[in-house]
Amino acid sequence: MMMFMSLVDVVLSRRSIRRYEQKNIPKDVLDRILEAGRQAPSAANRQPWHFIVITDYEIKKELSKGLFNRHIKDSAFTVVGCAYTGLWHIGTRKWSIVSTSIALQNMVIAAWAMGVGSCWIGDFGEDKIKQLLSIPDKWKVVALVSFGYPAEKPKAKSRKPIEKIVSFNKF
């Protein structure tokens, strides 16, 4: 019997996963993860994102040639999140990276709720990725996120006390 966690439990229990089982993600699960990203809020509802889902092993292998991204090649899939930075009203254009990040985080949380692990990746050469994946000039690679069924159970990392990071009404 499948057990569902509350949304808060999902958020609080999520961990970065860097070791994945060699198991495909069913299409319906992948579709739900992508739909969670599509439904994310964005500035002026511009939805300034484009997501490239990488399932091809050779491309994943090419993307995993850094120090902190070697696990990409073992993921079931990796999402390359891109934000539109072309001409729009300046007020919404400057928020495109934030909006795209929110959409990627929606995917991460939705995946975890369905038992799929993920890891945000910032170790990449944007020019190399743009060339490899034919990403147009007016798009910025915000982040890569690898996904797969966890082959590890990382423990919670220490966090700063809430009193050090939160204040009310003034800094």
N, C-alpha and C positions, 0 to 999 in steps of 0.2 A: 504494500500500500504506500502510495506516494504521500509524503508529509510536506506541507507548505509552511514556510516561515512567514511571520509578519514582515512588512516592508522594513521596519526599523531593524529587525533581526537580520535581514538580508544585508542591509547597509553596514551594520556593526560587525558582522561576521566575515565580510568580504576580505580576501587576502590576494596579494599579487601571486599569480601562479606562473612558474617558469619551467616546470616539468609537466609534460602532458602525456596522457595515454595515447597510444597509436590507434585512435578510434575516430571515425568520422562523426560529425555532428549531423543529425537528421535534418532534412530540408525544412521541415516545419519548425524546428527549434531555431535554425539559422534565420528563417523568415521572421520569427517573433523577435529575435534580437535586433534585426535590422528595422523592424517596425517600431520598436522602442526608440531607436534613434530618430526615425522619421517623425515621430510624435513629439519630439522635444520642443520646448519653447525656443523662440528666437526673436531677436530685436525686430520689431515691426513685422513679425511673421515672414521675414524674407527667406528663411530656410536656406542660408547661404552655404550649404554644404554639399559635398559629393563624397561618397564612400566607395572605395575600390576594395572589393573582397578578393583577397589573394588565397587561392586554393592550390595553385600550381606549385609543385615542390621545387622546381628549378628557380622560380621567382622568389619563393620563400628563402631558399638557400642563398640567393644573391642579396636579399634584404638582411640576412643574418650575419653579415661579415664585419660586425663591430664588436666592441668589448662587452657591452651590456645588452645585446640583442640576439645572442646566439640561439636562443630558444625559439625564435621565429620559425626556423626550419622544421621544428617538431610540432608546431601548432596545427590544429585542424584547419584553421584559416586565420588570416591576419587582415584587419581592416586598416586601410590607409585613409585617414580622415583629412579631407581637404576643405579649405575655406575660400570662398570667392572674395577676392580683393580688388576687383575691377571697379568701374564707375557705378556708384550708387550714391544716394544721399550720404554725405560724410558721416552723419550721425549713426546710420545703420552699418556702413562699411567698417567702421572701427570696431564694431561689436561682432563681426563675422567669426573671428577666432574664438571668442567666448562662446558664441552660439554653437559652433561646431564642437567645442569641448564639452558643452552640456549634452549634446546629442551622443557623443562617444561615451560619456559617463552613463547616460540612460542605457546604452547597450551593455556596458559592463555590469550594471546592477541587474538588468533583466537576465543576462546570461547566468549570473551567480544564483539568481532565484530558481533557475532551471538546472542547476548543477554543473554549469559550464564555467570554468575558470578563465581568467584573463590577466593580462599584464600590459600596462601603459608603457610605451617605448618612446623615449626621446633621443635615443642614440641612433641618428641617421644623418646622412648627407642629403639635404633637400635637393640639390641640383642633380645628383645621381639618381634619386628616386623619381624626380620629375621626368628625366630622360628615359629611364627604364620603363616607366608606366605611361608615357605620353601625356603627362599632365600639362595643360595649357598654362601660359605665362601668368594669367590673371588669377591663378589659384595658388594658395600657400598650403604646403603640407604641415598640418598642425601636430599630428602625432600618429603613431602606429599603435594598434592594440592587437595583441595576439590572443587567440581563443582556443580552448580545447578542454577536454575532460581532465581534471587534475590527477596527476600521478604523485602528488605530494600534499601534505597538510601543514602549511607553514603556521607557526605560532604567531599570536598577535605581537606586534612590535610595540615598544614603549611609546607613549604619547606624552606630550607636555600636559601638565595639569590644566584643567579648564580655566582656573583663575589667571593663568599666564597668557591665555589666548583670547579671552572674552572680557569685555567691559561693557557697561551700560551707560548710555547717554554721552559719554566722553571717552576718549582714548585712555 
